[in-house]
Amino acid sequence: MSDSAMRILTRREALVLSATAGMSMVAGQPALASDSIKTAAHQEPGNVSTPRSAIAKTQYGKVRGFVDGGVLTFKGVPYGATTAGENRWLAAKPPAPWADEYPALVYGANCPQNLHTWTGIEQRFLFDWDDGWESEDMLKLNIWTPSLTGKRPVMFYMHGDGVQLRVVIRAAVARGRTDGAPS
């Protein structure tokens, strides 16, 4: 091979190449990106489908999800109107009904905030970070269920409110409490 045909890898390329090769050797098969809870990127062929059975009726219209490993999944289902503009700082309003099937295939938007300091594509890839997009239209639900018939228990998770927590801690500290508990 001539010197002009040789290409020297950058440090990033060498890191990604060696990490992928190492994972392949350990796993004994080609290394694929993880099926992350953040990205829902499905790498194996045939394990995800969007059959007609993955359509659910809501009071606002039909939503189309997908089946992954036998579980019906609906992501980013609107439960409220956008909180932007004239709706900012007000109680949530119902979403506008839709006529067609709503594609509930990806997570909804993140609220506007600085999630991290990573700026490079390689950093996002290495940390498997797909933070989607930011928007004030973020009143969305993610639903996983084995079936659309019958009654099932529901688990509901609401993330913490950092602003409210800071207010409680500041109030407690102002009252002489240093353990952070409200007094």
C-alpha positions as CSV (number, residue, x, y, z in Angstrom):
1,M,0.0,0.0,0.0
2,S,1.4,3.4,-0.9
3,D,1.8,6.2,1.6
4,S,-0.8,8.2,-0.3
5,A,-3.4,5.4,0.1
6,M,-2.8,5.1,3.9
7,R,-5.1,7.0,6.2
8,I,-4.3,7.8,9.8
9,L,-7.3,7.6,12.2
10,T,-8.1,10.4,14.5
11,R,-8.2,9.8,18.2
12,R,-12.0,9.7,18.1
13,E,-12.2,7.3,15.3
14,A,-9.7,5.0,17.0
15,L,-11.7,5.1,20.2
16,V,-15.0,4.3,18.5
17,L,-13.4,1.6,16.4
18,S,-11.6,-0.1,19.2
19,A,-14.6,0.0,21.5
20,T,-16.9,-1.5,18.8
21,A,-14.3,-4.2,18.1
22,G,-13.9,-5.0,21.8
23,M,-17.6,-5.3,22.3
24,S,-17.9,-7.6,19.3
25,M,-15.2,-9.9,20.7
26,V,-16.8,-10.1,24.1
27,A,-20.3,-10.6,22.8
28,G,-19.2,-13.0,20.0
29,Q,-21.5,-11.1,17.5
30,P,-21.6,-7.7,15.9
31,A,-21.9,-4.9,18.4
32,L,-25.0,-2.8,18.0
33,A,-26.1,0.3,19.8
34,S,-28.1,-0.4,22.9
35,D,-31.9,-0.4,22.9
36,S,-31.9,2.6,25.1
37,I,-34.8,3.8,27.2
38,K,-33.9,7.2,25.9
39,T,-33.8,6.6,22.2
40,A,-35.9,3.5,21.7
41,A,-33.6,2.7,18.8
42,H,-34.3,-0.9,17.7
43,Q,-31.2,-2.5,16.1
44,E,-32.3,-6.1,15.7
45,P,-34.5,-6.8,12.6
46,G,-38.0,-8.1,13.2
47,N,-38.5,-7.3,16.9
48,V,-40.7,-4.2,16.4
49,S,-43.8,-3.8,14.4
50,T,-46.8,-1.4,14.1
51,P,-49.7,-3.8,13.5
52,R,-53.4,-2.7,13.4
53,S,-53.7,-4.2,16.9
54,A,-51.5,-1.4,18.2
55,I,-54.2,1.2,17.7
56,A,-56.0,2.5,20.8
57,K,-59.0,4.8,21.0
58,T,-58.8,7.8,23.3
59,Q,-61.3,10.5,24.0
60,Y,-59.3,12.8,21.6
61,G,-58.8,10.3,18.8
62,K,-57.0,7.1,17.8
63,V,-53.3,6.6,18.7
64,R,-51.0,4.2,16.8
65,G,-48.2,2.6,18.8
66,F,-45.9,-0.3,18.2
67,V,-45.3,-3.8,19.5
68,D,-41.9,-4.6,20.9
69,G,-41.3,-8.0,22.5
70,G,-45.0,-8.6,22.8
71,V,-45.6,-5.3,24.6
72,L,-47.8,-2.6,23.1
73,T,-46.0,0.7,23.4
74,F,-47.4,4.2,22.9
75,K,-45.0,7.1,23.3
76,G,-45.7,10.8,23.4
77,V,-49.5,10.6,23.6
78,P,-50.8,14.1,24.2
79,Y,-52.8,14.6,27.4
80,G,-52.8,18.4,27.3
81,A,-52.5,21.3,24.9
82,T,-49.2,23.0,24.5
83,T,-48.0,25.1,27.5
84,A,-46.4,27.7,25.3
85,G,-47.4,31.3,24.6
86,E,-50.8,32.2,26.0
87,N,-51.0,28.9,27.9
88,R,-47.7,29.4,29.8
89,W,-48.1,29.3,33.6
90,L,-51.7,28.3,33.4
91,A,-53.5,25.1,34.3
92,A,-53.3,22.5,31.6
93,K,-56.0,22.5,28.9
94,P,-57.1,19.4,27.0
95,P,-55.4,18.7,23.7
96,A,-57.3,19.5,20.5
97,P,-58.9,16.3,19.1
98,W,-57.3,14.8,16.0
99,A,-59.1,13.1,13.1
100,D,-56.3,10.7,11.8
101,E,-54.3,8.2,13.8
102,Y,-51.8,10.0,16.0
103,P,-48.4,8.3,15.6
104,A,-47.4,7.6,19.2
105,L,-44.0,6.2,18.2
106,V,-41.4,8.4,20.0
107,Y,-41.1,10.2,23.3
108,G,-42.5,13.8,23.5
109,A,-40.3,16.9,23.8
110,N,-38.2,17.8,26.8
111,C,-39.0,21.0,28.6
112,P,-36.6,23.8,27.7
113,Q,-33.5,23.4,29.8
114,N,-29.7,22.7,29.6
115,L,-29.5,18.9,29.9
116,H,-25.8,18.6,29.5
117,T,-22.7,20.2,28.1
118,W,-22.0,17.6,25.4
119,T,-22.0,19.2,22.0
120,G,-20.2,16.7,19.7
121,I,-22.0,13.9,17.9
122,E,-19.4,11.4,19.1
123,Q,-20.0,12.3,22.7
124,R,-23.8,11.8,22.3
125,F,-23.1,8.5,20.6
126,L,-20.7,7.2,23.2
127,F,-23.1,8.2,26.1
128,D,-26.1,6.9,24.1
129,W,-27.7,10.3,24.7
130,D,-30.6,11.3,22.4
131,D,-32.2,14.2,24.2
132,G,-34.7,14.7,21.4
133,W,-35.9,18.3,21.1
134,E,-37.0,21.0,23.4
135,S,-40.5,22.4,23.3
136,E,-43.1,23.8,25.7
137,D,-45.5,21.3,24.0
138,M,-44.5,18.5,26.5
139,L,-47.7,17.3,28.1
140,K,-47.3,13.7,26.8
141,L,-47.7,10.2,28.2
142,N,-45.8,7.0,27.5
143,I,-47.8,3.8,27.9
144,W,-46.7,0.2,27.9
145,T,-49.3,-2.6,28.2
146,P,-49.6,-6.3,27.3
147,S,-53.1,-5.8,25.9
148,L,-55.7,-3.2,25.1
149,T,-58.5,-5.2,26.7
150,G,-59.3,-5.9,30.3
151,K,-58.4,-4.1,33.5
152,R,-54.8,-3.6,34.6
153,P,-53.0,-1.9,37.4
154,V,-51.4,1.4,36.5
155,M,-48.1,2.7,37.6
156,F,-47.7,6.4,37.3
157,Y,-44.4,8.3,37.6
158,M,-44.0,12.0,37.8
159,H,-40.5,13.4,37.9
160,G,-39.5,15.7,40.8
161,D,-39.8,19.5,40.6
162,G,-36.4,20.9,41.2
163,V,-37.6,24.5,41.6
164,Q,-40.1,23.5,44.3
165,L,-37.5,21.4,46.1
166,R,-35.1,24.4,46.1
167,V,-37.8,26.6,47.6
168,V,-38.5,24.1,50.4
169,I,-34.8,23.8,51.2
170,R,-34.2,27.5,51.2
171,A,-37.3,28.0,53.5
172,A,-36.0,25.4,55.9
173,V,-32.5,26.8,56.0
174,A,-34.0,30.3,56.6
175,R,-35.8,28.8,59.6
176,G,-32.5,27.5,61.0
177,R,-32.8,23.9,59.8
178,T,-29.6,22.7,58.2
179,D,-30.7,19.2,57.4
180,G,-32.9,20.4,54.5
181,A,-36.2,19.2,56.0
182,P,-39.1,21.6,56.2
183,S,-39.8,22.9,59.7
